[in-house]
C-alpha cells in the first residue's frame, strides 16, 4: 500500500462522530467517506522511516485484511495479533473488527520455551487464528501456538495482504454487544485474565475520555507506547480515531534508544496531546542532554496525559524543570486513572489547570486517613470522576462506604465497565458483581486503594501489595519513592539475564571504624 507524504497539509474539518455510530467499524467508514484525504496516523520507526495513512487508506487496509480473513472462514473467531509495533498492527486490529472477529493483542513475537505468559494467553484464549509476519509464521513450526490451539488453525501473514480484496468487502453484522477485544491482564497469582471488551464499551470509553479532555479535531497527538498495551490502544489508536484528529506514533524501540526523540516528534508536529506513563517522563528528565534542545518547542502541548502508573510529584517537578526553557507548561500535566476492566477510564484531570497535590501526614495515611501536613507524603490527584461513571470508596472488610478523606478500595460502575473475564465465571462474579451491604447494585472491584477529597480521587496503592507491620499500613510506592530520593545512583530496576527486575538492596549502617576496615 502506498503511504502519503508527511508534509501533506492536514485537512481540517472532520466532524465529531454522531451518536448513531456504535462501533469503530462504522466510525472509520464514516470518516473515510467524509474526509478521505485527512491524515489519520503516522508511524515513525526512525527519523528516515515514516509511514503515514489517511482515513481512506486505513479503511481500505482494514477491508482488505478482513476480506482475506473471511476467505479463510475466520468470521466470529478469536485472533491473536502478535506483531512488532507498526501500521501493520493497526491493520490487523481493524481488519479483525471488519471481519466480525475478536482481537487478542499481544506483544512482538517471542514464542519460546521461556515465555510462560505467551503460552498461558494462547491457551486461555483458545484462538485458532494467529496474525503475524510471514517470516515469523514460517519459523513457528510445532510451536506453543500449535500445541495449545485446537481445530483448523489459520496462520495469516499481515505482510502478504491481497489489497484488491478490499473492493469485495461488505459490512458484517456487528452490534454494540459484539465482543471486540480480549485484553489480557495478570491476576493476583500472575495468571493472565482476558478482559472481555465489547464494541459498546470501547466507544463509550472513547466518548467519555474525549469529553474529559475537551478534545477537538484541531488536536494533534503523539504516543510512544507498544500497541498491544491497553493505554496505547485506547489513546494512540481509538481516541484519535474517535476525535477525528491525527496521531503520530513513535516506535518504542526508537524512544528507548533516544528518549528525547519523543519530544522531538512532539515539537516537529506541534502536538497538542501526548499520552505516557510516569516512566516515560522520567526517562526524558534523566536522559543526557547530548542533543541540541534549542530548537525543541513544547509550547503547543496543552495536555501531557499521564496514565497506567501513579503520577508522582517527583515526575512533575523533574520534567517541568528540565523542559521549562522549551516551553513546557507544568499545568499541561493531565492525570488519568483506570484499569483494564473499566476500559482504562475511571477518573481524569482538569484540562485547564495543573493536577492538585496534597502533602499528608505519614502516620495518618498509614492509619487510613488523608490528613494535611506541612511535610510528609505527597499525593497527586487523579482528577474528577469521569462523566457517566460512578465511584464508591469501600471498606473491603465491612463492604460499607467510608467517609470522605478515608482510604478504602475503589469500586466503580458505569457504561465503560467490561463484560467480565474470558472463561472465568468465578473471578467475573467476584470482581464485576460486588455489592455493598444492604444493596443489590453491582460494582467493579478495582483492587486499588484510594480516597476522595474535595471531589478529587487520590490513589494510595494496591490492596494486594499493602505491607502491614506493627499494625501500620505501608505502601510500596511510598517506600520506593523514599529509596529513590536517597541517592542519585538508585534506579527503579536491576538488570538480570538481560531483563529489568525490581530489587532493593539494603546495607546495615556501620560505624566508621568497621567501614574503613572493610
C-alpha positions as CSV (number, residue, x, y, z in Angstrom):
1,X,0.0,0.0,0.0
2,X,1.2,3.5,-0.8
3,X,1.6,6.0,2.0
4,X,1.1,9.7,1.9
5,X,3.9,12.2,2.4
6,X,4.2,13.6,5.9
7,X,4.5,17.1,4.5
8,X,1.0,16.9,3.1
9,X,-1.1,19.6,4.8
10,X,-3.6,18.2,7.3
11,X,-7.2,18.8,6.0
12,X,-9.2,20.3,8.8
13,X,-12.9,19.9,9.3
14,X,-13.6,16.4,10.5
15,X,-16.8,16.4,12.5
16,X,-17.3,14.8,15.9
17,X,-18.9,11.3,15.4
18,X,-22.7,11.2,15.6
19,X,-24.3,9.1,18.3
20,X,-25.7,6.8,15.6
21,X,-22.2,5.3,15.1
22,X,-22.0,2.4,17.6
23,X,-18.8,0.6,16.6
24,X,-15.4,1.6,15.3
25,X,-16.1,-0.2,12.1
26,X,-19.0,2.2,11.4
27,X,-16.9,5.2,12.7
28,X,-13.9,4.6,10.4
29,X,-16.1,4.1,7.3
30,X,-17.9,7.4,8.2
31,X,-14.6,9.3,8.5
32,X,-13.3,7.7,5.3
33,X,-16.4,8.8,3.4
34,X,-16.5,12.4,4.8
35,X,-12.7,13.2,5.0
36,X,-10.9,10.6,2.9
37,X,-7.7,12.6,2.5
38,X,-7.3,13.7,6.1
39,X,-4.3,12.3,7.9
40,X,-5.3,9.6,10.3
41,X,-2.0,8.5,11.6
42,X,1.8,8.2,11.0
43,X,4.2,5.7,12.5
44,X,7.9,6.6,13.0
45,X,10.4,3.7,13.2
46,X,13.3,6.1,12.9
47,X,14.0,9.5,11.5
48,X,14.1,8.2,8.0
49,X,11.4,5.5,8.2
50,X,7.9,7.0,8.5
51,X,4.6,5.5,7.3
52,X,1.5,7.8,7.1
53,X,-2.1,6.9,6.3
54,X,-5.2,8.8,5.5
55,X,-8.7,7.7,6.7
56,X,-9.4,6.3,3.2
57,X,-6.2,4.3,3.2
58,X,-6.8,3.0,6.7
59,X,-10.3,2.0,5.8
60,X,-9.0,0.3,2.6
61,X,-6.4,-1.7,4.6
62,X,-9.0,-2.8,7.2
63,X,-11.3,-4.0,4.4
64,X,-8.5,-5.9,2.6
65,X,-7.4,-7.7,5.8
66,X,-11.0,-8.6,6.7
67,X,-11.6,-10.0,3.3
68,X,-8.5,-12.2,3.5
69,X,-9.7,-13.5,6.9
70,X,-13.2,-14.1,5.6
71,X,-11.8,-16.1,2.7
72,X,-10.3,-18.4,5.3
73,X,-13.6,-18.7,7.2
74,X,-12.4,-16.8,10.3
75,X,-15.6,-14.8,10.9
76,X,-16.6,-14.8,14.5
77,X,-13.3,-16.3,15.6
78,X,-10.7,-15.0,18.1
79,X,-7.4,-13.9,16.6
80,X,-4.1,-13.4,18.4
81,X,-2.2,-10.4,17.0
82,X,1.5,-11.0,17.6
83,X,3.3,-8.2,15.7
84,X,6.0,-5.7,16.4
85,X,4.8,-2.0,16.6
86,X,3.9,-0.6,13.2
87,X,1.0,0.3,11.0
88,X,0.5,-3.5,10.3
89,X,-0.6,-3.9,13.9
90,X,-3.4,-1.4,13.3
91,X,-4.3,-3.1,10.0
92,X,-4.6,-6.4,11.9
93,X,-6.7,-4.9,14.7
94,X,-9.2,-3.1,12.5
95,X,-9.2,-6.0,10.0
96,X,-10.4,-8.3,12.8
97,X,-13.3,-6.0,13.6
98,X,-14.2,-5.6,9.9
99,X,-14.4,-9.4,9.8
100,X,-16.5,-9.6,13.0
101,X,-13.7,-11.2,14.9
102,X,-12.4,-10.7,18.4
103,X,-8.8,-9.4,18.6
104,X,-6.4,-10.6,21.2
105,X,-3.5,-8.1,21.2
106,X,-0.1,-9.5,22.2
107,X,3.5,-8.1,22.1
108,X,6.0,-8.8,19.4
109,X,6.6,-12.5,18.7
110,X,8.8,-14.2,21.3
111,X,7.4,-17.7,21.3
112,X,9.9,-20.0,23.0
113,X,10.0,-22.3,26.0
114,X,10.8,-19.4,28.3
115,X,7.8,-17.3,27.5
116,X,5.3,-18.6,30.0
117,X,2.9,-15.7,29.7
118,X,2.6,-16.1,26.0
119,X,1.8,-19.8,26.3
120,X,-0.7,-19.1,29.1
121,X,-2.5,-16.4,27.0
122,X,-2.6,-18.5,23.9
123,X,-4.0,-21.5,25.8
124,X,-6.6,-19.4,27.6
125,X,-7.8,-17.5,24.6
126,X,-8.1,-20.7,22.6
127,X,-7.7,-18.7,19.4
128,X,-7.3,-20.7,16.2
129,X,-6.2,-17.6,14.2
130,X,-2.7,-16.2,14.6
131,X,-1.8,-12.9,12.8
132,X,1.9,-12.2,12.4
133,X,4.5,-11.7,9.6
134,X,5.3,-14.4,7.1
135,X,8.9,-14.8,8.5
136,X,7.6,-15.4,12.0
137,X,4.8,-17.8,10.9
138,X,7.3,-19.8,8.8
139,X,9.6,-20.1,11.8
140,X,6.9,-21.3,14.2
141,X,6.9,-25.0,13.3
142,X,5.4,-27.1,16.1
143,X,5.4,-24.0,18.4
144,X,3.5,-23.2,21.5
145,X,0.6,-21.9,19.4
146,X,0.1,-25.2,17.6
147,X,0.4,-27.1,20.9
148,X,-2.3,-25.1,22.7
149,X,-4.7,-24.2,20.0
150,X,-7.4,-26.5,18.6
151,X,-9.3,-27.0,15.5
152,X,-8.5,-25.8,12.0
153,X,-5.7,-23.3,12.7
154,X,-5.2,-20.3,10.4
155,X,-1.8,-18.5,10.2
156,X,-2.3,-15.2,8.5
157,X,0.7,-13.2,7.2
158,X,-0.1,-9.4,7.5
159,X,2.7,-8.6,5.1
160,X,1.0,-10.6,2.3
161,X,-2.3,-8.8,2.2
162,X,-4.4,-9.1,-1.0
163,X,-5.1,-5.4,-1.3
164,X,-7.5,-5.8,-4.2
165,X,-9.8,-7.8,-2.0
166,X,-10.9,-4.6,-0.3
167,X,-13.3,-3.9,-3.1
168,X,-15.3,-7.1,-2.3
169,X,-15.8,-6.3,1.3
170,X,-19.3,-5.9,2.7
171,X,-20.1,-4.7,6.2
172,X,-20.6,-7.6,8.7
173,X,-23.5,-7.9,11.2
174,X,-21.8,-6.2,14.2
175,X,-23.8,-5.0,17.2
176,X,-22.6,-2.9,20.1
177,X,-22.6,-6.1,22.2
178,X,-20.3,-7.9,19.8
179,X,-17.0,-9.0,21.5
180,X,-14.2,-6.8,20.2
181,X,-11.2,-7.4,22.4
182,X,-9.7,-9.8,24.9
183,X,-7.3,-7.5,26.7
184,X,-5.1,-9.7,28.9
185,X,-4.0,-8.6,32.3
186,X,-2.2,-10.5,35.1
187,X,-4.3,-11.6,38.0
188,X,-3.2,-11.8,41.7
189,X,-1.5,-15.1,41.0
190,X,0.2,-14.0,37.8
191,X,-2.3,-16.0,35.7
192,X,-3.4,-13.9,32.7
193,X,-7.1,-12.9,32.6
194,X,-8.8,-11.9,29.4
195,X,-10.9,-8.8,30.0
196,X,-14.0,-9.1,27.6
197,X,-14.5,-5.7,25.9
198,X,-17.4,-5.2,23.6
199,X,-17.7,-2.6,20.9
200,X,-20.1,-0.5,23.0
201,X,-17.5,-0.3,25.9
202,X,-14.8,0.8,23.5
203,X,-17.0,3.5,22.0
204,X,-18.3,4.7,25.3
205,X,-14.9,4.9,27.0
206,X,-13.6,6.9,23.9
207,X,-16.6,9.3,24.2
208,X,-16.0,9.8,27.9
209,X,-12.3,10.4,27.5
210,X,-12.9,12.8,24.6
211,X,-15.3,14.8,26.8
212,X,-13.0,14.8,29.8
213,X,-10.0,16.0,27.7
214,X,-12.1,18.6,25.8
215,X,-10.6,17.2,22.6
216,X,-11.3,18.6,19.1
217,X,-10.5,18.0,15.5
218,X,-7.8,20.6,15.8
219,X,-5.7,18.5,18.2
220,X,-2.6,16.5,17.2
221,X,-1.4,13.6,19.3
222,X,2.0,11.8,19.8
223,X,2.3,8.4,21.5
224,X,5.3,6.1,22.0
225,X,4.0,3.0,23.8
226,X,3.7,-0.6,22.5
227,X,0.5,-1.1,20.5
228,X,-0.6,-4.2,22.4
229,X,-0.6,-2.1,25.6
230,X,-4.1,-1.1,26.7
231,X,-3.2,2.6,27.2
232,X,-1.6,2.8,23.7
233,X,-4.5,1.1,22.1
234,X,-7.0,3.4,23.6
235,X,-5.0,6.7,23.5
236,X,-2.9,6.0,20.4
237,X,-5.4,4.4,18.1
238,X,-9.0,4.6,19.3
239,X,-9.2,8.1,20.9
240,X,-7.7,9.9,17.9
241,X,-10.0,7.9,15.6
242,X,-13.0,8.9,17.7
243,X,-12.0,12.5,17.9
244,X,-11.0,12.9,14.3
245,X,-7.5,14.2,14.9
246,X,-4.2,12.8,13.6
247,X,-1.8,10.8,15.8
248,X,1.9,10.3,15.3
249,X,3.1,7.0,16.8
250,X,6.7,6.5,17.7
251,X,8.3,3.1,17.8
252,X,9.0,2.2,21.5
253,X,12.5,0.9,20.4
254,X,13.3,4.3,19.0
255,X,12.2,6.0,22.1
256,X,14.1,3.7,24.4
257,X,17.3,4.2,22.4
258,X,16.7,8.0,22.2
259,X,14.2,9.2,24.9
260,X,14.3,12.7,23.6
261,X,13.1,11.6,20.2
262,X,9.6,11.5,21.7
263,X,9.8,15.2,22.5
264,X,11.3,15.9,19.1
265,X,8.3,14.3,17.4
266,X,6.0,16.4,19.6
267,X,7.9,19.5,18.6
268,X,8.0,18.6,14.9
269,X,4.3,18.1,14.6
270,X,3.3,20.8,17.0
271,X,1.4,18.2,19.0
272,X,-1.3,19.4,21.5
273,X,-1.7,16.0,23.2
274,X,0.6,13.2,24.3
275,X,-0.1,10.1,26.3
276,X,2.5,8.4,28.5
277,X,3.1,6.8,31.9
278,X,5.4,8.4,34.5
279,X,8.3,6.2,33.4
280,X,8.4,7.9,30.0
281,X,8.5,11.4,31.5
282,X,11.2,10.3,34.0
283,X,13.4,8.8,31.2
284,X,13.3,12.1,29.4
285,X,14.1,14.1,32.5
286,X,17.1,11.8,33.2
287,X,18.3,11.5,29.6
288,X,21.7,13.0,28.9
289,X,21.1,16.3,27.1
290,X,23.5,15.4,24.2
291,X,21.1,16.7,21.6
292,X,20.6,20.3,20.7
293,X,17.4,21.3,22.5
294,X,17.4,24.9,21.5
295,X,15.0,24.1,18.6
296,X,12.7,22.0,20.7
297,X,9.3,23.6,21.2
298,X,6.8,22.1,23.6
299,X,4.7,25.2,23.9
300,X,1.9,23.7,21.8
301,X,1.4,20.8,24.2
302,X,-1.9,21.5,26.1
303,X,-2.2,18.0,27.6
304,X,0.6,15.9,28.8
305,X,-1.5,12.9,29.8
306,X,-0.2,10.6,32.4
307,X,-1.8,7.1,33.0
308,X,-1.0,3.4,33.6
309,X,1.1,4.5,36.6
310,X,0.6,6.8,39.6
311,X,1.6,10.4,38.8
312,X,4.4,11.3,41.3
313,X,5.4,14.8,42.5
314,X,9.0,14.0,41.5
315,X,7.9,13.4,38.0
316,X,6.0,16.6,37.8
317,X,8.9,18.7,39.2
318,X,11.7,17.0,37.3
319,X,10.1,17.1,33.9
320,X,8.6,20.6,34.4
321,X,12.0,21.9,35.4
322,X,14.0,20.1,32.7
323,X,11.9,21.4,29.8
324,X,10.7,24.7,31.1
325,X,13.0,26.5,28.6
326,X,11.5,24.5,25.8
327,X,8.1,26.0,26.5
328,X,6.6,23.1,28.5
329,X,3.9,24.3,31.0
330,X,3.5,22.3,34.2
331,X,-0.2,22.9,34.1
332,X,-0.3,20.7,31.0
333,X,0.1,17.6,33.0
334,X,-3.2,15.7,32.8
335,X,-3.7,12.6,35.0
336,X,-5.9,9.7,34.1
337,X,-6.8,6.7,36.2
338,X,-8.4,3.5,35.1
339,X,-8.0,-0.3,34.9
340,X,-8.3,-2.7,32.1
341,X,-11.7,-3.8,33.5
342,X,-13.0,-0.3,33.1
343,X,-11.7,0.2,29.6
344,X,-8.9,2.2,31.2
345,X,-11.1,5.1,32.3
346,X,-12.4,6.0,35.8
347,X,-11.1,9.5,36.6
348,X,-9.4,12.3,34.7
349,X,-7.9,15.7,35.5
350,X,-9.0,19.1,34.5
351,X,-7.7,20.2,31.0
352,X,-7.5,23.8,32.2
353,X,-5.4,23.5,35.4
354,X,-2.5,21.6,36.9
355,X,-3.1,18.4,38.9
356,X,-3.8,19.0,42.6
357,X,-1.2,17.9,45.1
358,X,-1.7,17.0,48.8
359,X,1.1,16.8,51.4
360,X,-0.2,14.3,54.0
361,X,0.8,13.2,57.5
362,X,2.6,9.8,57.0
363,X,1.3,8.2,60.2
364,X,-2.3,9.3,59.5
365,X,-2.0,7.9,55.9
366,X,-0.7,4.6,57.4
367,X,-3.9,4.6,59.6
368,X,-6.1,5.1,56.5
369,X,-6.8,8.8,56.6
370,X,-5.8,11.8,54.5
371,X,-4.6,14.5,56.9
372,X,-2.9,17.6,55.6
373,X,0.6,18.3,56.9
374,X,3.5,20.7,56.2
375,X,5.7,17.7,55.4
376,X,5.2,14.0,54.7
377,X,3.8,12.0,51.8
378,X,2.8,13.9,48.7
379,X,-0.1,12.5,46.6
380,X,-1.1,13.8,43.2
381,X,-4.8,13.8,42.4
382,X,-6.1,11.6,39.5
383,X,-8.8,14.3,39.0
384,X,-12.6,14.1,38.9
385,X,-14.7,11.0,38.3
386,X,-15.2,10.6,34.6
387,X,-18.6,11.6,33.0
388,X,-21.2,8.8,33.4
389,X,-19.0,6.8,35.8
390,X,-20.0,6.2,39.5
391,X,-17.4,5.6,42.2
392,X,-17.5,4.5,45.8
393,X,-14.7,4.2,48.3
394,X,-15.4,1.0,50.3
395,X,-14.1,-0.7,53.4
396,X,-13.2,-4.1,51.9
397,X,-13.9,-5.9,55.2
398,X,-17.3,-4.4,56.1
399,X,-18.4,-3.7,52.5
400,X,-19.7,-0.3,53.5
401,X,-18.7,3.1,52.1
402,X,-16.1,5.1,54.0
403,X,-16.2,8.8,54.9
404,X,-14.6,11.4,52.7
405,X,-10.9,11.5,53.3
406,X,-10.7,7.9,54.4
407,X,-8.8,5.3,52.4
408,X,-10.7,2.3,51.1
409,X,-11.0,0.1,48.0
410,X,-12.1,1.9,44.8
411,X,-15.3,0.4,43.4
412,X,-16.7,1.7,40.1
413,X,-19.7,1.3,37.8
414,X,-20.7,2.7,34.5
415,X,-21.2,2.0,30.8
416,X,-17.4,1.7,30.3
417,X,-17.0,-1.3,32.6
418,X,-16.2,-4.5,30.8
419,X,-18.4,-7.6,30.4
420,X,-16.2,-9.8,32.7
421,X,-13.3,-12.2,32.3
422,X,-13.0,-14.7,29.5
423,X,-13.9,-18.2,30.7
424,X,-13.5,-17.3,34.3
425,X,-17.1,-17.1,35.8
426,X,-15.9,-17.2,39.5
427,X,-13.4,-14.4,39.0
428,X,-16.0,-12.4,37.0
429,X,-18.6,-12.7,39.7
430,X,-16.1,-11.7,42.5
431,X,-14.7,-8.7,40.6
432,X,-17.6,-7.4,38.4
433,X,-20.6,-8.1,40.7
434,X,-19.6,-6.8,44.1
435,X,-22.4,-5.3,46.2
436,X,-22.4,-3.0,49.2
437,X,-24.1,-4.2,52.3
438,X,-27.8,-3.9,52.0
439,X,-27.6,-3.1,48.3
440,X,-28.0,-5.1,45.1
441,X,-26.3,-2.6,42.7
442,X,-23.3,-4.3,41.1
443,X,-19.8,-2.7,41.2
444,X,-16.4,-3.4,39.7
445,X,-13.8,-4.0,42.4
446,X,-10.6,-2.5,41.2
447,X,-8.3,-3.8,43.9
448,X,-6.8,-0.3,44.2
449,X,-6.8,1.7,47.4
450,X,-7.7,5.4,47.4
451,X,-9.7,8.2,48.9
452,X,-12.0,11.0,47.7
453,X,-11.4,14.6,48.9
454,X,-13.0,17.7,47.6
455,X,-14.3,15.7,44.6
456,X,-10.7,14.6,43.7
457,X,-9.6,11.0,43.6
458,X,-6.2,10.1,45.2
459,X,-4.7,6.7,44.8
460,X,-2.6,5.3,47.7
461,X,-1.7,1.8,46.4
462,X,-2.9,-1.7,45.6
463,X,-4.6,-3.9,48.2
464,X,-2.6,-7.0,47.3
465,X,0.7,-5.0,47.7
466,X,-0.1,-3.4,51.0
467,X,2.5,-4.1,53.7
468,X,1.2,-4.3,57.3
469,X,3.8,-4.1,60.0
470,X,3.3,-3.2,63.7
471,X,-0.4,-2.5,62.9
472,X,0.6,0.2,60.4
473,X,0.0,0.1,56.7
474,X,2.9,0.8,54.4
475,X,2.6,1.5,50.7
476,X,5.3,0.1,48.4
477,X,5.1,3.2,46.2
478,X,5.9,5.3,49.2
479,X,8.8,3.1,50.2
480,X,10.1,3.2,46.6
481,X,9.8,7.0,46.4
482,X,11.8,7.3,49.7
483,X,14.5,5.0,48.5
484,X,14.7,6.7,45.1
485,X,15.3,10.1,46.7
486,X,18.1,8.9,49.0
487,X,20.8,8.8,46.3
488,X,21.1,9.6,42.5
489,X,22.6,6.2,41.9
490,X,19.4,4.4,42.9
491,X,17.3,3.3,39.9
492,X,13.9,1.7,39.5
493,X,15.1,-1.7,38.4
494,X,18.0,-4.0,38.2
495,X,19.2,-6.0,35.2
496,X,19.3,-9.7,35.3
497,X,19.6,-12.1,32.4
498,X,19.1,-9.1,30.0
499,X,15.8,-8.1,31.6
500,X,14.8,-5.5,34.2
501,X,13.5,-6.7,37.5
502,X,12.5,-4.8,40.7
503,X,15.0,-5.0,43.5
504,X,16.1,-3.4,46.7
505,X,19.5,-3.8,48.4
506,X,19.8,-2.5,51.9
507,X,23.0,-2.3,53.8
508,X,23.1,-2.1,57.6
509,X,24.6,1.1,59.0
510,X,28.1,0.5,60.3
511,X,30.4,2.7,62.4
512,X,33.3,4.4,60.6
513,X,35.9,2.0,62.0
514,X,34.1,-1.0,60.6
515,X,33.6,0.7,57.3
516,X,37.2,1.6,57.0
517,X,38.3,-1.9,57.9
518,X,36.2,-3.3,55.2
